[in-house]
Amino acid sequence: MQVSIYLNNTIVRKLDRVAKRTGRSRSRVIGSLLKSSLETPSLEQDGWGALIGAWKDDRPAKDLVAEIYKSRKRNRRSDRSLF
């Protein structure tokens, strides 16, 4: 099936470089890229999507950062002088 698409010049140049390097036509490269993209699971399908928005904490970010800094221990290696 023939489909028309519009691409900007930067993408066409990159596409042409890939086509030349792999010895394939633009059409074959685009088809291959689309096929692999459509076969790759989306965020929702691979489980990562379930993590989006999963952090439940009403505290402002500055309070969370302050808590992280407060809980840190000193690094003993940084206390030793190399010289």
Summary of the structure (lengths in Angstrom):
residues: 83
radius of gyration: 24.7
end to end distance: 70.9
largest distance: 70.9
contacts: 118
relative contact order: 0.06
helix: 57%
strand: 0%
